[in-house]
Amino acid sequence: MTDEVQKHLDKGMYGTPSVNPDEQKKFLGTFRERVYVRMSIQQMKETENKKILEKHLTDYPKANVLINGNLNESLQSSYIQMIMKANLKFTVVDTDLKEDTDSGLLVISDEAVNADTIDIQEKFTFDNTQAPQEKQEKKSFWHKLFHNN
């Protein structure tokens, strides 16, 4: 009984405890596991990244977009227009993230997607008309162990 009372008092004084608050702060209130694509504030200022995002927004028809509320209004507005054109929902998140390396825009899901790569430049590197590098044939563990090449 006293344990329940203490929990109730703690919740009233400190608010509802949250899971991974540092991760949620970094990812505009969501978890990293829900992110399809991340753009830093600096990346949002680069025209090429904006074109890449515009091209790939339709790849995520059920996604939502989170926009950092600390972006200047003209930058915010241009991305909001693009998101609305792609018929996606968006939320401008009030945050204290202001550095160029902080999250500026996230394309997210309502549930975990666990994408290995979320950074826009890493995820869509081959869109810049680069030819994919030839894959080297993987040698087995035993081949490596017994053949010194």
C-alpha positions as CSV (number, residue, x, y, z in Angstrom):
1,M,0.0,0.0,0.0
2,T,2.7,2.5,0.9
3,D,4.6,1.5,-2.3
4,E,1.6,2.6,-4.4
5,V,1.3,5.9,-2.5
6,Q,5.0,6.6,-3.0
7,K,4.7,5.9,-6.7
8,H,1.8,8.3,-6.9
9,L,3.6,11.0,-5.1
10,D,6.8,10.6,-7.2
11,K,4.7,10.8,-10.4
12,G,3.1,14.0,-9.2
13,M,6.4,15.6,-8.2
14,Y,8.6,14.4,-11.0
15,G,6.2,13.5,-13.8
16,T,5.8,10.2,-15.5
17,P,9.1,8.3,-15.8
18,S,10.2,7.9,-19.4
19,V,12.2,5.2,-21.2
20,N,15.5,6.3,-22.7
21,P,15.0,10.1,-22.2
22,D,18.4,10.9,-23.8
23,E,17.5,8.9,-26.9
24,Q,14.1,10.5,-27.1
25,K,15.7,14.0,-26.8
26,K,18.2,13.2,-29.6
27,F,15.4,11.9,-31.9
28,L,12.8,14.6,-31.3
29,G,10.7,12.7,-28.8
30,T,10.8,9.3,-30.5
31,F,13.1,6.3,-30.4
32,R,15.9,5.5,-32.8
33,E,14.3,2.1,-33.7
34,R,11.3,4.0,-35.3
35,V,13.4,6.2,-37.6
36,Y,13.5,5.5,-41.4
37,V,15.5,8.6,-42.3
38,R,17.3,11.3,-40.3
39,M,18.6,14.6,-41.5
40,S,20.7,16.9,-39.3
41,I,20.0,20.6,-39.3
42,Q,23.1,21.1,-41.5
43,Q,22.0,18.5,-44.0
44,M,18.6,20.2,-44.3
45,K,20.3,23.3,-45.5
46,E,21.9,21.5,-48.4
47,T,19.8,21.5,-51.6
48,E,21.0,18.1,-52.8
49,N,19.8,16.4,-49.5
50,K,16.4,18.1,-49.9
51,K,16.1,16.7,-53.5
52,I,17.0,13.2,-52.2
53,L,14.4,13.4,-49.5
54,E,11.8,14.6,-51.9
55,K,12.5,11.7,-54.2
56,H,12.3,9.2,-51.4
57,L,9.4,10.5,-49.2
58,T,6.9,8.4,-51.2
59,D,8.9,5.3,-50.2
60,Y,7.3,5.6,-46.8
61,P,3.5,6.2,-47.4
62,K,2.5,5.5,-43.8
63,A,5.3,7.4,-42.2
64,N,5.1,10.6,-40.1
65,V,7.7,13.4,-40.2
66,L,9.1,15.2,-37.2
67,I,10.6,18.7,-37.8
68,N,12.8,20.4,-35.3
69,G,11.0,23.6,-34.1
70,N,14.3,25.5,-33.9
71,L,14.8,25.7,-37.6
72,N,14.3,29.1,-39.2
73,E,10.8,29.6,-40.6
74,S,11.7,29.6,-44.3
75,L,13.6,26.3,-44.0
76,Q,10.7,24.8,-42.0
77,S,8.2,26.1,-44.5
78,S,10.0,24.6,-47.6
79,Y,10.1,21.2,-46.0
80,I,6.5,21.4,-44.8
81,Q,5.4,22.1,-48.3
82,M,7.3,19.1,-49.6
83,I,5.9,16.8,-46.9
84,M,2.3,18.0,-47.6
85,K,2.9,17.4,-51.3
86,A,3.8,13.8,-50.4
87,N,0.6,13.5,-48.4
88,L,2.4,12.7,-45.1
89,K,1.6,13.8,-41.6
90,F,4.1,16.0,-39.9
91,T,4.7,17.5,-36.4
92,V,6.9,20.5,-35.6
93,V,8.6,19.5,-32.3
94,D,9.5,22.1,-29.7
95,T,13.0,21.2,-28.6
96,D,16.2,22.8,-27.4
97,L,18.3,21.1,-30.2
98,K,20.0,23.9,-32.1
99,E,23.4,22.6,-33.2
100,D,24.1,21.8,-36.9
101,T,24.7,18.1,-36.0
102,D,21.4,17.8,-34.1
103,S,18.3,16.2,-35.6
104,G,16.5,18.5,-37.9
105,L,14.0,16.2,-39.6
106,L,13.0,12.6,-39.0
107,V,10.9,10.3,-41.2
108,I,9.4,7.9,-38.6
109,S,7.0,5.0,-38.1
110,D,4.5,4.4,-35.3
111,E,6.3,1.1,-34.5
112,A,9.9,-0.2,-34.6
113,V,11.5,-0.6,-38.0
114,N,15.1,-1.0,-36.8
115,A,16.7,0.4,-40.0
116,D,20.4,-0.2,-40.0
117,T,21.2,3.1,-41.7
118,I,19.1,6.2,-41.1
119,D,21.4,9.1,-42.1
120,I,20.1,10.5,-45.4
121,Q,23.5,10.7,-47.0
122,E,24.6,7.2,-46.0
123,K,21.2,5.6,-46.9
124,F,20.9,7.1,-50.4
125,T,24.6,7.3,-51.5
126,F,24.0,5.6,-54.8
127,D,21.4,8.2,-55.8
128,N,24.2,10.5,-56.7
129,T,24.8,8.6,-59.9
130,Q,27.7,6.7,-58.4
131,A,28.2,3.2,-59.8
132,P,28.0,0.6,-57.1
133,Q,31.4,-0.8,-56.2
134,E,32.0,-4.4,-57.2
135,K,31.5,-6.7,-54.4
136,Q,34.6,-8.7,-53.5
137,E,34.1,-12.4,-53.2
138,K,34.0,-13.3,-49.5
139,K,36.4,-16.1,-48.6
140,S,35.3,-18.6,-46.0
141,F,36.9,-18.7,-42.6
142,W,38.7,-22.0,-43.4
143,H,40.1,-20.5,-46.7
144,K,41.5,-17.5,-44.8
145,L,42.9,-19.8,-42.0
146,F,44.7,-22.2,-44.3
147,H,45.6,-20.0,-47.3
148,N,47.9,-17.1,-46.6
149,N,47.0,-14.6,-49.4
